[in-house]
């Protein structure tokens, strides 16, 4: 029989409804409440468009700084080689 939650893994016990991972998830929900677990999952796993755009800007900024640094480094190396 397959797990009632993930519908992928086999159930852990013959008389149970959940696989080992989903049983652990259910236990975490019981400990912290469904609202808290959903809030954490939303913050960590789900990226909204605004956050995604900010991450893209930061990545582009880092890439430009890296390229600029490499160009300066190469330019300085070329100067040193001509001396």
MIDOSE-1310 file (N, C-alpha, C; in nm, 2 decimals, decimal comma, always signed):
residues 83
xxxx	+0,08/-0,12/+0,00/+0,00/+0,00/+0,00/+0,09/+0,12/+0,00; +0,04/+0,23/-0,06/+0,12/+0,35/-0,07/+0,07/+0,45/+0,04; +0,16/+0,54/+0,07/+0,14/+0,65/+0,17/+0,02/+0,74/+0,13; -0,06/+0,78/+0,23/-0,18/+0,86/+0,21/-0,14/+1,01/+0,17
xxxx	-0,02/+1,05/+0,21/+0,02/+1,19/+0,19/+0,10/+1,20/+0,06; +0,21/+1,13/+0,05/+0,29/+1,15/-0,07/+0,25/+1,07/-0,19; +0,18/+0,96/-0,16/+0,13/+0,87/-0,27/+0,24/+0,81/-0,36; +0,36/+0,80/-0,30/+0,47/+0,75/-0,37/+0,53/+0,63/-0,30
xxxx	+0,57/+0,65/-0,17/+0,64/+0,55/-0,09/+0,54/+0,45/-0,03; +0,59/+0,33/+0,00/+0,51/+0,23/+0,06/+0,49/+0,27/+0,21; +0,38/+0,23/+0,27/+0,36/+0,26/+0,41/+0,46/+0,19/+0,50; +0,49/+0,25/+0,61/+0,59/+0,19/+0,70/+0,54/+0,06/+0,77
xxxx	+0,42/+0,07/+0,82/+0,36/-0,04/+0,90/+0,24/-0,09/+0,82; +0,21/-0,22/+0,84/+0,09/-0,27/+0,77/-0,04/-0,20/+0,82; -0,05/-0,16/+0,94/-0,17/-0,10/+0,99/-0,16/+0,05/+0,98; -0,06/+0,11/+0,93/-0,04/+0,25/+0,92/-0,09/+0,31/+0,79
xxxx	-0,09/+0,44/+0,78/-0,13/+0,51/+0,66/-0,02/+0,59/+0,59; +0,10/+0,61/+0,66/+0,20/+0,69/+0,61/+0,33/+0,62/+0,60; +0,42/+0,67/+0,51/+0,56/+0,63/+0,50/+0,64/+0,69/+0,61; +0,76/+0,65/+0,62/+0,85/+0,70/+0,73/+0,86/+0,85/+0,72
xxxx	+0,89/+0,91/+0,60/+0,91/+1,05/+0,59/+0,78/+1,13/+0,62; +0,67/+1,09/+0,57/+0,54/+1,16/+0,59/+0,50/+1,15/+0,73; +0,53/+1,04/+0,80/+0,50/+1,02/+0,94/+0,58/+1,12/+1,02; +0,70/+1,14/+0,98/+0,79/+1,24/+1,05/+0,73/+1,38/+1,02
xxxx	+0,69/+1,41/+0,90/+0,63/+1,54/+0,87/+0,50/+1,56/+0,95; +0,42/+1,46/+0,96/+0,30/+1,47/+1,04/+0,33/+1,50/+1,19; +0,44/+1,44/+1,24/+0,48/+1,46/+1,38/+0,53/+1,61/+1,40; +0,60/+1,66/+1,30/+0,65/+1,80/+1,31/+0,53/+1,89/+1,30
xxxx	+0,43/+1,86/+1,22/+0,31/+1,95/+1,22/+0,24/+1,94/+1,35; +0,23/+1,83/+1,41/+0,17/+1,82/+1,55/+0,25/+1,89/+1,65; +0,38/+1,90/+1,64/+0,46/+1,97/+1,74/+0,45/+2,12/+1,72; +0,45/+2,17/+1,60/+0,46/+2,31/+1,57/+0,34/+2,38/+1,52
xxxx	+0,24/+2,31/+1,49/+0,11/+2,36/+1,43/+0,13/+2,37/+1,28; +0,02/+2,35/+1,21/+0,01/+2,35/+1,06/+0,05/+2,49/+1,01; +0,00/+2,59/+1,08/+0,03/+2,73/+1,03/+0,17/+2,76/+1,04; +0,24/+2,72/+1,14/+0,38/+2,75/+1,16/+0,46/+2,67/+1,05
xxxx	+0,43/+2,55/+1,03/+0,50/+2,47/+0,93/+0,48/+2,53/+0,79; +0,36/+2,56/+0,76/+0,33/+2,62/+0,63/+0,40/+2,76/+0,61; +0,41/+2,83/+0,71/+0,48/+2,96/+0,71/+0,63/+2,94/+0,68; +0,69/+2,85/+0,75/+0,83/+2,82/+0,72/+0,85/+2,77/+0,58
xxxx	+0,77/+2,68/+0,54/+0,78/+2,62/+0,40/+0,77/+2,73/+0,30; +0,67/+2,82/+0,32/+0,65/+2,93/+0,22/+0,77/+3,02/+0,22; +0,83/+3,05/+0,33/+0,94/+3,14/+0,34/+1,07/+3,08/+0,28; +1,09/+2,95/+0,30/+1,21/+2,89/+0,26/+1,20/+2,83/+0,12
xxxx	+1,09/+2,77/+0,08/+1,09/+2,69/-0,04/+1,02/+2,77/-0,16; +0,93/+2,86/-0,12/+0,85/+2,93/-0,23/+0,91/+3,07/-0,24; +0,95/+3,10/-0,36/+1,01/+3,23/-0,39/+0,91/+3,31/-0,47; +0,88/+3,43/-0,41/+0,78/+3,51/-0,49/+0,86/+3,59/-0,59
xxxx	+0,79/+3,66/-0,68/+0,85/+3,73/-0,79/+0,94/+3,84/-0,75; +0,90/+3,91/-0,65/+0,99/+4,02/-0,60/+1,12/+3,97/-0,54; +1,12/+3,87/-0,47/+1,24/+3,81/-0,41/+1,33/+3,76/-0,52; +1,26/+3,69/-0,62/+1,34/+3,64/-0,73/+1,41/+3,75/-0,81
xxxx	+1,34/+3,86/-0,84/+1,40/+3,97/-0,91/+1,52/+4,03/-0,83; +1,50/+4,04/-0,70/+1,61/+4,09/-0,61/+1,73/+3,99/-0,62; +1,71/+3,86/-0,62/+1,82/+3,77/-0,63/+1,89/+3,78/-0,76; +1,81/+3,80/-0,87/+1,87/+3,81/-1,00/+1,96/+3,94/-1,01
xxxx	+1,91/+4,05/-0,95/+1,99/+4,17/-0,95/+2,12/+4,15/-0,87; +2,11/+4,09/-0,76/+2,23/+4,06/-0,68/+2,33/+3,97/-0,75; +2,28/+3,87/-0,82/+2,36/+3,78/-0,90/+2,43/+3,86/-1,01; +2,36/+3,94/-1,08/+2,41/+4,02/-1,19/+2,52/+4,12/-1,14
xxxx	+2,49/+4,18/-1,03/+2,59/+4,27/-0,96/+2,72/+4,20/-0,93; +2,70/+4,08/-0,87/+2,82/+4,00/-0,84/+2,90/+3,96/-0,96; +2,83/+3,92/-1,06/+2,89/+3,88/-1,19/+2,97/+4,00/-1,25; +2,91/+4,12/-1,25/+2,97/+4,23/-1,31/+3,10/+4,27/-1,23
xxxx	+3,09/+4,26/-1,10/+3,21/+4,29/-1,01/+3,32/+4,19/-1,04; +3,28/+4,07/-1,06/+3,38/+3,96/-1,08/+3,45/+3,99/-1,22; +3,37/+4,02/-1,32/+3,43/+4,04/-1,45/+3,52/+4,17/-1,45; +3,47/+4,27/-1,38/+3,55/+4,40/-1,37/+3,68/+4,37/-1,30
xxxx	+3,68/+4,29/-1,20/+3,80/+4,26/-1,12/+3,89/+4,18/-1,21; +3,84/+4,08/-1,29/+3,92/+4,00/-1,38/+3,99/+4,09/-1,49; +3,91/+4,18/-1,54/+3,96/+4,27/-1,64/+4,07/+4,36/-1,59; +4,05/+4,41/-1,47/+4,16/+4,50/-1,41/+4,28/+4,41/-1,38
xxxx	+4,26/+4,29/-1,33/+4,37/+4,20/-1,30/+4,45/+4,17/-1,43; +4,38/+4,14/-1,54/+4,44/+4,11/-1,67/+4,52/+4,24/-1,72; +4,45/+4,35/-1,71/+4,52/+4,48/-1,75/+4,64/+4,50/-1,68; +4,64/+4,49/-1,55/+4,76/+4,51/-1,47/+4,87/+4,40/-1,50
xxxx	+4,83/+4,28/-1,53/+4,93/+4,18/-1,56/+4,99/+4,21/-1,70; +4,91/+4,26/-1,79/+4,96/+4,30/-1,92/+5,06/+4,42/-1,91; +5,04/+4,51/-1,82/+5,13/+4,62/-1,80/+5,26/+4,57/-1,74; +5,25/+4,48/-1,65/+5,37/+4,42/-1,58/+5,45/+4,34/-1,69
xxx	+5,39/+4,27/-1,78/+5,46/+4,19/-1,88/+5,53/+4,28/-1,98; +5,48/+4,40/-2,01/+5,54/+4,49/-2,11/+5,67/+4,56/-2,05; +5,68/+4,56/-1,92/+5,79/+4,63/-1,86/+5,92/+4,55/-1,86
